[in-house]
């Protein structure tokens, strides 16, 4: 355990950020999975736009790299276009 006061605070704030990042990444996986499953149905456009929006938001917040968001969106679009 750290002895320095500022380091103790950093440990707490890092843990909070890790929990927040974990929740966002979990939601990303769920939204992408839902968009893939909704391919060819009536709500496909809505689920796709929500997945893209969440990817963009995660990239803007620094949770995932912007290039990773672009790559995931590209792969998602290719999968949906193929169906």
C-alpha positions in Angstrom: 0.0 0.0 0.0 1.2 3.5 -0.8 2.4 5.8 2.0 2.1 9.1 0.0 -1.3 10.8 0.3 -1.5 11.8 -3.3 -0.8 8.3 -4.4 -3.5 6.9 -2.1 -5.9 9.3 -3.9 -4.7 8.3 -7.3 -5.4 4.6 -6.4 -9.0 5.5 -5.5 -9.6 7.6 -8.6 -7.9 5.0 -10.9 -10.3 2.4 -9.5 -13.3 4.6 -10.2 -12.1 5.2 -13.7 -11.5 1.5 -14.3 -15.0 0.7 -13.2 -16.5 3.3 -15.4 -14.4 2.2 -18.4 -15.4 -1.4 -17.8 -19.1 -0.5 -17.8 -18.7 1.5 -21.1 -16.8 -1.3 -22.8 -19.4 -3.8 -21.7 -22.1 -1.7 -23.2 -20.2 -1.3 -26.4 -20.0 -5.1 -26.8 -23.7 -5.4 -26.1 -24.7 -2.7 -28.6 -22.5 -4.2 -31.3 -23.9 -7.6 -30.7 -27.5 -6.3 -30.8 -26.8 -4.5 -34.1 -25.4 -7.7 -35.6 -28.4 -9.7 -34.5 -30.9 -7.1 -35.7 -29.5 -7.3 -39.3 -32.4 -7.7 -41.7 -35.1 -6.7 -39.2 -37.2 -3.6 -38.9 -35.1 -2.1 -36.1 -31.8 -2.7 -37.8 -31.1 0.9 -38.6 -31.9 2.1 -35.0 -29.7 -0.5 -33.4 -26.9 0.2 -35.9 -27.0 4.0 -35.2 -27.0 3.4 -31.5 -24.0 1.1 -31.7 -22.2 3.7 -33.8 -23.1 6.5 -31.4 -21.8 4.5 -28.4 -18.5 3.8 -30.3 -18.1 7.5 -31.1 -18.8 8.5 -27.5 -16.3 6.0 -26.1 -13.7 7.3 -28.5 -14.4 10.9 -27.6 -14.1 10.1 -23.9 -10.8 8.3 -24.4 -12.1 4.9 -23.3 -11.1 3.4 -26.7 -8.7 4.7 -29.3 -10.4 6.7 -32.1 -8.8 4.3 -34.7 -10.2 1.3 -32.8 -13.7 2.9 -32.9 -13.3 3.5 -36.7 -12.2 -0.1 -37.2 -15.1 -1.5 -35.2 -17.6 0.7 -37.1 -16.1 -0.4 -40.4 -16.3 -4.1 -39.5 -19.9 -3.7 -38.3 -21.0 -1.9 -41.5 -19.3 -4.6 -43.6 -21.1 -7.4 -41.6 -24.5 -5.7 -42.0 -24.0 -5.0 -45.7 -23.2 -8.6 -46.3 -26.5 -9.8 -44.8 
